Amino acid sequence: MPEQVFKMRATPDLTAASVKTVRCPACGGASIYAPSNPHRPFCGEGCKLHDLGAWASEAFKLPEQQPEVDPAFERS
């Protein structure tokens, strides 16, 4: 399926040498990285919205780190 998305978004006047493709961060498929792709670096709107939803639900949050404990401070 990612190849089909790539073919639909490519414009006829761009050659394969002048089009930079990157890996879509959401699905791993090919994505055109050019102004002709309004969803870049994603391959399409679906992948862009999926990523936005993951950020909104805090799926990408960093794990909470436990603060370092100083035993001498704790005793005082």
Summary of the structure (lengths in Angstrom):
residues: 76
radius of gyration: 20.9
end to end distance: 63.2
largest distance: 73.5
contacts: 157
relative contact order: 0.15
helix: 33%
strand: 8%
